């Protein structure tokens, strides 16, 4: 490949950069050779034992040649639609001459024919097509990507260049999306999820086989592994281009009918959602009840007032119907399965999205149940995870639901995938005591009886529990919810108290994590118990983060001091007094969760003084 002299040398000056969210860097306008390689010094290439795709060799590669058509060529479809709409009468007359009575209205075609400008018009159309093809070609040539041992990088733009870089040690997941039209020609797009706001790096479009191989390479490199079996790609089979194109279209149509193509090594989904259950779960939802209430209100208003108010109901019904159908089609063909690179989730009927969530990228998990689902025993699971998308992007919600609707058995299977490090001894706290509780011998610390007026329905259920691995918040009676916060991912914890809370001796807990549907707020708990869980959580978070290696989940053990875990990490957790004595010695660790349980019944005067 030729060099690219116009790209600033600072973008690749150092072979190894500090970890940072992916960025978009402006590059000098007028770059004459964007599709070529960046000059030395280049970033280190990934080890050949780790990559299986020839596109993951550390060199710059271009996207699929049809990329400009799918990225911006659909605007031509809009233009064609406008032209057809303006010439609809002539088209009808051309194919159905008996359907139109009288003369056709004047249009530009008549002007061209009357003035004998047919050749000029054809040349103009040909010129426009040539210009568009040239623009598509230049756009494709200037759109390149490479995968190195440290980053995934994408360059694009002709006049205004953009260079985006996603560090591998900040990769939160890799999503593979196959829109319906792109599937017909065997294309897919990859989205490397970064750790910052609007930090995703998109590779659109690649062939489906290449996208699958590149995704596996990115996840393998992001895992920190440095050893692996060498693999080579099979040579493409011989044959004509026409037969190859026909086979791609046939495979695309089969993919729409049969579902997402999965590698043979992938296990099948651990959860299967019947279509009837999926449709019924959407019918028995709060939005459906809201629509019914609105319809009743409009009908009553039309009877009491004026009948024309009924027409206001039509747009609402149409809008809700579109939302309802879209929600169902997005959840169809749902599957979730464990893989060596993380949890693989696939969903979507027309546009298929396959996301792989690596271990340790889930910051919070919530199991919830509406009162409308309680008789059927259905639950849903949502998570807080970094999506790497902008604040205005509304498609983030589809990546936070890991189980749209499922039974208790389905919930347990999914929870064991998204919370793999939770010990077996703590699972009763999650389901028997947390989701279904309270039951006899309830280990949760609940709202005290003196403050039951502030939680008149859920005061027996509203509570928390702390284990060596997670903070569990249980709340809600009509809408049951249990939020699980892994201590290794907890960012901070806060205690808040208002004047009424101070009078009743209660406080509010706030577990802080990344933004998402899972709320970390738990109100009206005993103040002394809240202070004790505050200190115990602080100690547990320190130990959990010090021993966490999930960001490099397949990496080899390092002998460096940075990777060496202190001796106290062998304990599940410790209170703040156990982290170190004034003389520098380390005292025996104590389980913070059990410390909270033991002290929750008796106030601590020292803690009360600190409050």
N, C-alpha and C positions, 0 to 999 in steps of 0.2 A: 504493500500500500504506500501511497505517496504521503508526504508530510503535510501538515496543516499549519502554515506559519502565522496565520492571523489570530489564532487562539492564544490568549495571554498565557505566558509560561507559568504564572502563579497558580493556575488551576490544577497543575500536576507537578509542581515543583518538588514536593516531598513524596517519596514512595509510601510513607506511612503517616497518616494524619491523625490528630486526636479525634475521638469519637464525637460526632455531632449529628443532629438531625439533618436529613437531606435538604439541600438548598437549591435555589435557582439563581445562577449567576449570570448577569448580562455580559455579553461578549461583543467585541467590536463589530459594528455594522459592516456589511459588504464583504463577508468572508467568502473568498472565491472557491474554496475547496473543502466544504464542511464534511463531505462524505469520506475523507481520507483520514489517516491516522495522525494522532498528535505526536509531535516530535519528542525525542528522548529529552530528559529522563522520563520513562513511562512507568506506570504503576505496576507492581509485581503481579505476574500472572498467577492464577490459582493453580494449586498442585494438580498435575494430570491424573493422579490417583483418585481425585475427588469429583472430577467433572466427567460427564458422559456425553455432553453435547459439544460439537465443534464450535458453537457460538459462545462457549464459556472459556475461551482460550486467552482472555486478556487483551485481545485485539478489537478494533472498532469494526462493527458489522452494521449493515443496513437492514431496515425492516422489510417485510414482505412487499413486493412491487405493487400490490393492490391497496396498500395502506392509505395513500392519498384519497382514493375513491371512497373508502369507508370512513375516513376522518372528516373530509370536507366535501366529498363528491356528492353526498346526498342533497346538498344545496341545488345541484342540477335537477334533482327530482322535483324540488319545489318550483324551480323555474319552468320545467316542463309542465307541471300542473297548472301554473298560471297561463302558459301559452295555450294549453288544451282548453282551459276554461274560457279564454277569450275567443277561441275558434270553434267552440262547441257546435254552433249552428252549421258551420261549413262541414264539420265532421259528420254531423247527423245527415246533412244533405248528401254527403259523399257515400255513406253506407245505407241510409234509409231515405231516398229522395222523395218517397210518397208521404213522409211524415210531416214535411214542411209545406205550407201553402204560401203562395206569393213569392216575392223576390227575397233574396238573402240580404241582410244588412251589409253596409259597406264595411270593409276591413282592409288591412294592409295587403292582403293577398290580391285583392282586386286592383289595387294601385300598381303592384308589381307586374301583374299580367297586362293591364291596359297600357303601361308604358314600356313594355318589352324589356323588363329588368330582371328576368328570371336568372340569367347567367350571373349578373352582378349579385343577386340575392344568394345564389348558391355559393359563389366565391366568398361572400361575407360570412355565411354560416360556416364554410370550411375554415376560414381564417380564425373564427372564434373557437372552433374545435381544436385547431392546431395550437392556439395560444393556451387553451385550457390544458391540453396534453403536456405542453412544455412546462407550464406552471406545476402540474402534478409531478412531472419528472424531477424538476429542480427541488421541489419540496421533499420528494422521496430521497434524493441524493444527499440532501443536507440533514436528513433525520437518521442519526446513527446511535448505536449503543455499544457498551462493552461491559464485561463482567470481569473484575480483577479479584485478587485475593483479599481486598479490603472494601471495595465499593461496587455498586451497580450505578452506572452513569449513562445518561441520555443527553444527546445534543440535538437541537432542532432550531429551525428558523433560518431565513435567508438574509434579510436586511437587519433584523434584530435577533441576535443569537441568544439562545438559552442553554445553559449547561446545568443539569440537575444531577445531584449525587446523593445516593443513599448508602451510608456506612453499613456494612454487613452486621456489625455488632449492635446495631440499633434497629434491625429489621423486626417488625412486630408480626409479620405474616406476609403471605404471597397469595393474591387472589387471581384466579383465572376466570375470565368472563367470555362467554361465547354468545354474542347476539344472534338472533335467529337468521338474519340474512347472511352474516359472516359464516355461520355454521354450514350453509349450503356450499360454500367454496372452501371449507376446511380451515378457516382462520379463527384465531382467538387472540385476546389481549391479556397481558399480564400487568398486575398492579402490585408493586413492591411497597408494602405499608411501612412508612417511617414512624419515628417516635415524636415528631413535632406536628405543629399545625400546618396544614397544606404542604406536607413533606413527602407525599407519595411520588414514586417514580413509575411511569407507565411505559410499557413496551407494547405498542399497538401499531400494527398487528403482526403476528407470527403464525406460521402453520400450527395446527393443533399439536402435532407430534413434537415440533420444536419447542412450543410453549411448555408442554409437559416436561420435556427434558431440561429446559432452562430453569423452570421452577424448582425441580428437584435439585439442580446444581446450586441454586441460590440458597435454598434451605440447608443443604448439606454444608455449604461454606459458612453460613450464618451460625450453624450449630457449634462451630469451633473444632470440629473433628479434623484431624491431620493425618489420618490413615484411612484407607478404604480400598475396596477391590477396584482394580482398573477395569474400565469398561470401554468398549469401542462400539461405535454406531455401525449398524449393518449397512452395507453398500446398497444404494437404491437399485431396485429391480429395473431391468431394461424394459423398453417399450416405447411406444410413440407418446408424444405429448398429448394427443387427443385422447388416447385411452387413459392416460394418467389423470387428465382433467375430468374425464367421465367418472373415474373411480372416486375422485375427491368429492364430486357433487353427490354421487350415490351414497358415500359414507356420511356426508352431511345430512342428507334426507333421512338416512337410517338413524343418525344420532338424534334428530328431532323426534322420531317415532319411539325409539327404544330408550332414550335418556342419555345421560352423560357417559362418554367413553371413559372407563376407568382402567388404569394399568392392571395387568393380571396379578401383580403382587399385592395389590391393595385388598384388605379384607372387606367383606360386605358390611353394610350398615348394621349397627347394633339396634337401631330403632326403625320401625316401619309404621307410618301413620296412614290409616285407611282414609280414603277420600271422603267418606261419609262423616267421619269424626272431624275432619278438617273443616268441612262446610258447616257442620253443626256448631263447632266452636266459634266460628265467625258470626253465626246467627245469634248465639247466646253471648253477646258482647255488649259492653256499655254503649258503643256507638249505635248499635241496632236499637237499643232501648231509647236512646236519645232521639233517633229518627222517628220511632213510633210515637213518642211524646210530642214531637214537633208536628207530626201529621194530625194527631188528635186535636192539638191546640189550633191548628189551621182550620180543621173542619168545624170545630166549635165556633171559631171566629167567623167563618163564612156563614154559619147558620144565624148567629146573633147579629152579625154586621152585614157585610156585602159579599155576594158569592164570588166576585172576581179575585178575592184573596186566595182562592184555590189554585189559581195559575202560579202563585208564588211557590207552591209546593213542587211543581214539576222540575225546575232546575235542581232543587235539593235532592229529589229522588234520583234523578239522572246522575248527579255528582256522587251520591252515596253508592249507587249501583256500580259506577266505574271504580270507585275506591274498593268496594267489596270484592269485585271480580279480580282486580289487580292484586289485592292481598292474598286471595286464594291461589291465583296462578303463580305468585312468587313462592308460595309454600309447597306447591306440588312437587313431586319427585324429590322430596327431602331425604337426605341420607347423612349419617354421621358415623365415622369410623376412625379407629386409631391407626396411626402410621408412625414410622420411625421419626418423621419430621414434625409430628404434632397431630392435632385433631383435624381431620379432613371433613368439611361440611359442604354439601352440594344441595342446591335448591334452584327452583325456577323451571317453568314449563316452556316458555318461548325463549327467553334469555337465560341461559344456564350460567350460574355463578358457582365456582368451586373455590373455597377459601381454605387455607391451611393455617391453623393457629398453632405456633410452636409452644412448647412447654414454658410456663412462667410468663406468658403474655396476657393472662387473664388476671385482672386486678380486683374484681369483685364478681360474685355470683349471687343471683336472687332467684328463689323458687317462689312463685306466687300462684294463687288460686282465687278466682272470682266465686262469689256465692252462687252464681248461676251454674258453675261447673262442679260444685261440691257433690251433687247427687250422682254425677257420672264418674267422679274420682279423677278428674283431669287437672293437669298442672302445666305451667309454662316456665321456661328457664331463660333468663336474660343475663347478660354479662356486661361489665365495664371493661373495654379494651381500647387501645389506641387505634384509631382508624386512619390517621394521617391525612384526613380531609379538612377542607376549609369549614368555617362556621356556617357559610351559606349553603353547604352541600346537604341536601335533604335525604340522600341515599345512605346515610350513615346508619340509620335505624335498622336496616335489613341485616347488618353485620353484628348486631347486638343480641339477636334472638337465636339461641342455639337449639332450642326445642320449642316449636310453635305450640304444640299441645301433645300431651302424653299421659300415660297412666303412671302409677307409682313405680312399676318395674322399669318403665322407660326413663323416668326421672333418675332412678338410682344408677342406671347404666350411663346416662349422660354425665351425671355428677362425678362418677369415677373417672371419666375421661378428662373433664375440665379441672378436677381437683385431684390429680394423681398422687400427690404427696401427702394427702390426709391419711393418718394412720387408721387402721381398722377399728381400733378401740374408740375412735371419736365419731364413727358413723352414726351410732344411736343418738348423739347430740344433734345431728343434722336432720334426721327424718323423724324418728320416734318422738323425740323431745322438742325438736325445733319446728319441723313442718306440721306435725300432727298435734303437738303439745298445746296446753300443758297436760301432763299425765301424772300419775303417782310418782313420788320422789323426783319432782321436777328440779333439775340442777340449775335452771336459769334463775337469775336475780331479777325479779319482776317489780312492777310498780307497787309501792307500799299501800296498805289499806287506807292510810290516812289521806292519800291523794287520789283515791278512786273516783272522786267526782270529776277530776280532770280527764280521766279515761274511763267513762262509765261502762262501756261495753267490753273493752279489751284490757282492763287493768290486770286481770289474771294472766293474760298472755303476753303483755308488753314487757319485754325484758331482754337480757343479754347473758352471754356466757363467753368466757375466754379460755381457749385451749393453748397448748404450746405452739400450735401452728396457725390458728385463725381466731378472729373475733367474730362471734355470731350475734346478730341482732334480730330478734323476733318481735313482730308487731302485727296488728290488724286482726279483727274478728270477722268482719264481713268480707274483706279482701285480705286473706292470709298472705303474709310475706315473711320469708326468712332470707336475710342477707348474710353472706359469708365473705369475710375479708381476710385473705391470706396475709399473715403478718409480714412476710417478705415483700409484699407489694403495697402495704399501708404507708401513706405519705406522712400523715400526722393524725392526732386525735385531739379533740377540743371538748371542754366542759363549759356550758353556758347556763346562766341562772338569772331569772327575772325576779321581780319583787314578790309575786305570788309563789314562785318556786322557793324563794328564801323563807317565806312564812311557813311553808309546809315541809321544809327540809328535803326538797328534791332538786334534781338538776337534769340537764339535757346533754346527751352525748352526741358528738359529731365525729364520725370516722371519715377522714378525708382521703379521697383517691381521685383518679382521673374522672373527667366528666363522662356521664353515662346515665342509663335508666335506673341503675341501682343506687338508691339513696342510702347514705350512711348516717341518717339522723334517727335518734331514738330519744323520745322525750319522757319526762316524769319517771325518773328512777331515783332511788335513795342517794342522797348527796354523798354520804360517806362511802357507799359502795362504788359510786362513780369516781371518786377520788382514788380509791384503791385500784380500780381497774385502769385508771389513767396511768398510774405508776407502773403497774404490772405490764400493761400494753407497751409502754415505753421500753421496758427492759426486754420484753419478748421481741419487739421489732428490731432492736439492736442485734440480738443474737440471731434472729431469722435472716436478716439481710447479710450479716457477716458470713453465715454459712451457706447462702444461696448461690448456686451455680447454674440456675436454669437459663440464664442468658446465653450460656455456652453449654447447652444441654448434652452435647456429645463430645465435648472437648477432653483432651487428655489432662491428667493431673500435672500441675506445674510445681516446680520446686522453688519458685520465686516467693519472696516474702509476701507479695501482694496476694498470692493465691493460698498461702498457708493459713489455715484456720486456727484460731487460738484454742487452747485446751478447754476453755469453758464452753465451746460450741458443742461439745459432746452432750451437754445437758439440753433438754427441750427448751427451757427458758429460765430466767432468773429475775428476781426483783432488783430494784435499783441498788439496794444495800449489798447485793451479792456480786456486783460487777467489780468491786475492788475495795480493799481496806485502805486506811490512810497510810499504812506502812508499805503498800505496794503488793501485798499478798492477795491471792484470790481465794475467797471463802467458798465452801461447797454451794453449788447452785441449788436454787429452789424453784419449783414449778409455779409460775405466776398465776396460772389459772386456779390451781388448788389453793394458793394463798388467798385469792379473792374469795373463793367459796368458803374458806375457813373463817374469814374475818367479816363476811357480809352481815352476820347476825349481831355483831357487837361494834359500837362506834369506837373509833380510834381518836383519842384526844389530840395526838400530835398532828394527825391528818386534818382534824377540824381546825386546828390553829393555823395550818398552812392555807386553808381555804380563805 
